[in-house]
């Protein structure tokens, strides 16, 4: 079972031959072209055109201020409500702990 199976002599390669044919006619390009004649330097790209400055009108400033105020108020309301929910939950857990402690400490005195 664990002995190697030797192929029949007609399919086995001879010791002097290889299964992979040798590579012939393969020409590699040179690794770098630094020994060639120097070429002209690359042209410097032109500076991109300047973008126009943003112009705010009094109406757009009023809208931006109102939008910012609304965002601050909404985010503040959400954060305060989350803090209030956590505080109420903590207080109720504390009250439950005190009641359970008093019930478990003196089960005979009710």
C-alpha positions as protocol buffer text, in pm:
chain_id: "A"
residue {
  index: 1
  type: UNK
  ca { x: 0 y: 0 z: 0 }
}
residue {
  index: 2
  type: UNK
  ca { x: 276 y: 247 z: 90 }
}
residue {
  index: 3
  type: UNK
  ca { x: 528 y: 126 z: -165 }
}
residue {
  index: 4
  type: UNK
  ca { x: 587 y: 360 z: -461 }
}
residue {
  index: 5
  type: UNK
  ca { x: 430 y: 264 z: -790 }
}
residue {
  index: 6
  type: UNK
  ca { x: 688 y: 267 z: -1066 }
}
residue {
  index: 7
  type: UNK
  ca { x: 544 y: 360 z: -1407 }
}
residue {
  index: 8
  type: UNK
  ca { x: 594 y: 121 z: -1695 }
}
residue {
  index: 9
  type: UNK
  ca { x: 918 y: 179 z: -1887 }
}
residue {
  index: 10
  type: UNK
  ca { x: 748 y: 323 z: -2198 }
}
residue {
  index: 11
  type: UNK
  ca { x: 601 y: 625 z: -2006 }
}
residue {
  index: 12
  type: UNK
  ca { x: 887 y: 697 z: -1765 }
}
residue {
  index: 13
  type: UNK
  ca { x: 1126 y: 977 z: -1875 }
}
residue {
  index: 14
  type: UNK
  ca { x: 1485 y: 880 z: -1934 }
}
residue {
  index: 15
  type: UNK
  ca { x: 1739 y: 1024 z: -1687 }
}
residue {
  index: 16
  type: UNK
  ca { x: 1902 y: 1252 z: -1946 }
}
residue {
  index: 17
  type: UNK
  ca { x: 1582 y: 1422 z: -2068 }
}
residue {
  index: 18
  type: UNK
  ca { x: 1353 y: 1677 z: -1907 }
}
residue {
  index: 19
  type: UNK
  ca { x: 977 y: 1711 z: -1922 }
}
residue {
  index: 20
  type: UNK
  ca { x: 1007 y: 2091 z: -1969 }
}
residue {
  index: 21
  type: UNK
  ca { x: 1144 y: 2204 z: -2308 }
}
residue {
  index: 22
  type: UNK
  ca { x: 1428 y: 2460 z: -2287 }
}
residue {
  index: 23
  type: UNK
  ca { x: 1350 y: 2825 z: -2361 }
}
residue {
  index: 24
  type: UNK
  ca { x: 1510 y: 2948 z: -2681 }
}
residue {
  index: 25
  type: UNK
  ca { x: 1491 y: 3278 z: -2860 }
}
residue {
  index: 26
  type: UNK
  ca { x: 1391 y: 3472 z: -2549 }
}
residue {
  index: 27
  type: UNK
  ca { x: 1528 y: 3829 z: -2553 }
}
residue {
  index: 28
  type: UNK
  ca { x: 1493 y: 4055 z: -2249 }
}
residue {
  index: 29
  type: UNK
  ca { x: 1465 y: 4434 z: -2286 }
}
residue {
  index: 30
  type: UNK
  ca { x: 1729 y: 4639 z: -2103 }
}
residue {
  index: 31
  type: UNK
  ca { x: 1657 y: 4705 z: -1736 }
}
residue {
  index: 32
  type: UNK
  ca { x: 1689 y: 5083 z: -1770 }
}
residue {
  index: 33
  type: UNK
  ca { x: 1747 y: 5337 z: -2041 }
}
residue {
  index: 34
  type: UNK
  ca { x: 1962 y: 5573 z: -1839 }
}
residue {
  index: 35
  type: UNK
  ca { x: 2268 y: 5519 z: -2061 }
}
residue {
  index: 36
  type: UNK
  ca { x: 2082 y: 5652 z: -2366 }
}
residue {
  index: 37
  type: UNK
  ca { x: 2092 y: 6013 z: -2481 }
}
residue {
  index: 38
  type: UNK
  ca { x: 1923 y: 6248 z: -2231 }
}
residue {
  index: 39
  type: UNK
  ca { x: 1580 y: 6366 z: -2332 }
}
residue {
  index: 40
  type: UNK
  ca { x: 1424 y: 6706 z: -2278 }
}
residue {
  index: 41
  type: UNK
  ca { x: 1278 y: 6763 z: -1930 }
}
residue {
  index: 42
  type: UNK
  ca { x: 907 y: 6732 z: -1887 }
}
residue {
  index: 43
  type: UNK
  ca { x: 720 y: 7060 z: -1926 }
}
residue {
  index: 44
  type: UNK
  ca { x: 590 y: 7215 z: -1606 }
}
residue {
  index: 45
  type: UNK
  ca { x: 210 y: 7200 z: -1597 }
}
residue {
  index: 46
  type: UNK
  ca { x: 32 y: 7531 z: -1593 }
}
residue {
  index: 47
  type: UNK
  ca { x: -130 y: 7644 z: -1270 }
}
residue {
  index: 48
  type: UNK
  ca { x: -501 y: 7566 z: -1254 }
}
residue {
  index: 49
  type: UNK
  ca { x: -729 y: 7866 z: -1289 }
}
residue {
  index: 50
  type: UNK
  ca { x: -814 y: 8032 z: -959 }
}
residue {
  index: 51
  type: UNK
  ca { x: -1156 y: 7944 z: -823 }
}
residue {
  index: 52
  type: UNK
  ca { x: -1387 y: 8236 z: -764 }
}
residue {
  index: 53
  type: UNK
  ca { x: -1440 y: 8332 z: -401 }
}
residue {
  index: 54
  type: UNK
  ca { x: -1771 y: 8235 z: -244 }
}
residue {
  index: 55
  type: UNK
  ca { x: -1996 y: 8536 z: -215 }
}
residue {
  index: 56
  type: UNK
  ca { x: -2248 y: 8543 z: 69 }
}
residue {
  index: 57
  type: UNK
  ca { x: -2550 y: 8764 z: 44 }
}
residue {
  index: 58
  type: UNK
  ca { x: -2734 y: 8879 z: 358 }
}
residue {
  index: 59
  type: UNK
  ca { x: -3013 y: 8633 z: 281 }
}
residue {
  index: 60
  type: UNK
  ca { x: -2776 y: 8337 z: 248 }
}
residue {
  index: 61
  type: UNK
  ca { x: -2600 y: 8435 z: 572 }
}
residue {
  index: 62
  type: UNK
  ca { x: -2936 y: 8441 z: 750 }
}
residue {
  index: 63
  type: UNK
  ca { x: -3028 y: 8098 z: 610 }
}
residue {
  index: 64
  type: UNK
  ca { x: -2688 y: 7954 z: 709 }
}
residue {
  index: 65
  type: UNK
  ca { x: -2719 y: 8092 z: 1063 }
}
residue {
  index: 66
  type: UNK
  ca { x: -3075 y: 7960 z: 1100 }
}
residue {
  index: 67
  type: UNK
  ca { x: -2973 y: 7618 z: 967 }
}
residue {
  index: 68
  type: UNK
  ca { x: -2676 y: 7599 z: 1204 }
}
residue {
  index: 69
  type: UNK
  ca { x: -2893 y: 7699 z: 1498 }
}
residue {
  index: 70
  type: UNK
  ca { x: -3151 y: 7436 z: 1407 }
}
residue {
  index: 71
  type: UNK
  ca { x: -2885 y: 7166 z: 1385 }
}
residue {
  index: 72
  type: UNK
  ca { x: -2738 y: 7262 z: 1722 }
}
residue {
  index: 73
  type: UNK
  ca { x: -3083 y: 7262 z: 1885 }
}
residue {
  index: 74
  type: UNK
  ca { x: -3181 y: 6924 z: 1738 }
}
residue {
  index: 75
  type: UNK
  ca { x: -2852 y: 6758 z: 1833 }
}
residue {
  index: 76
  type: UNK
  ca { x: -2867 y: 6910 z: 2181 }
}
residue {
  index: 77
  type: UNK
  ca { x: -3223 y: 6789 z: 2232 }
}
residue {
  index: 78
  type: UNK
  ca { x: -3130 y: 6436 z: 2129 }
}
residue {
  index: 79
  type: UNK
  ca { x: -2826 y: 6428 z: 2356 }
}
residue {
  index: 80
  type: UNK
  ca { x: -3016 y: 6567 z: 2655 }
}
residue {
  index: 81
  type: UNK
  ca { x: -3298 y: 6317 z: 2608 }
}
residue {
  index: 82
  type: UNK
  ca { x: -3048 y: 6030 z: 2595 }
}
residue {
  index: 83
  type: UNK
  ca { x: -2880 y: 6156 z: 2912 }
}
residue {
  index: 84
  type: UNK
  ca { x: -3219 y: 6185 z: 3082 }
}
residue {
  index: 85
  type: UNK
  ca { x: -3310 y: 5829 z: 2981 }
}
residue {
  index: 86
  type: UNK
  ca { x: -2984 y: 5699 z: 3128 }
}
residue {
  index: 87
  type: UNK
  ca { x: -3037 y: 5896 z: 3450 }
}
residue {
  index: 88
  type: UNK
  ca { x: -3394 y: 5766 z: 3494 }
}
residue {
  index: 89
  type: UNK
  ca { x: -3279 y: 5409 z: 3429 }
}
residue {
  index: 90
  type: UNK
  ca { x: -2996 y: 5442 z: 3681 }
}
residue {
  index: 91
  type: UNK
  ca { x: -3230 y: 5584 z: 3946 }
}
residue {
  index: 92
  type: UNK
  ca { x: -3483 y: 5305 z: 3898 }
}
residue {
  index: 93
  type: UNK
  ca { x: -3211 y: 5038 z: 3921 }
}
residue {
  index: 94
  type: UNK
  ca { x: -3084 y: 5201 z: 4241 }
}
residue {
  index: 95
  type: UNK
  ca { x: -3434 y: 5200 z: 4393 }
}
residue {
  index: 96
  type: UNK
  ca { x: -3482 y: 4833 z: 4298 }
}
residue {
  index: 97
  type: UNK
  ca { x: -3147 y: 4748 z: 4456 }
}
residue {
  index: 98
  type: UNK
  ca { x: -3242 y: 4919 z: 4783 }
}
residue {
  index: 99
  type: UNK
  ca { x: -3580 y: 4744 z: 4795 }
}
residue {
  index: 100
  type: UNK
  ca { x: -3427 y: 4404 z: 4721 }
}
residue {
  index: 101
  type: UNK
  ca { x: -3159 y: 4458 z: 4983 }
}
residue {
  index: 102
  type: UNK
  ca { x: -3413 y: 4547 z: 5248 }
}
residue {
  index: 103
  type: UNK
  ca { x: -3624 y: 4244 z: 5157 }
}
residue {
  index: 104
  type: UNK
  ca { x: -3333 y: 4001 z: 5164 }
}
residue {
  index: 105
  type: UNK
  ca { x: -3170 y: 4132 z: 5485 }
}
residue {
  index: 106
  type: UNK
  ca { x: -3471 y: 4081 z: 5713 }
}
residue {
  index: 107
  type: UNK
  ca { x: -3711 y: 3826 z: 5572 }
}
residue {
  index: 108
  type: UNK
  ca { x: -3880 y: 3773 z: 5914 }
}
residue {
  index: 109
  type: UNK
  ca { x: -3947 y: 4140 z: 5996 }
}
residue {
  index: 110
  type: UNK
  ca { x: -4219 y: 4259 z: 5762 }
}
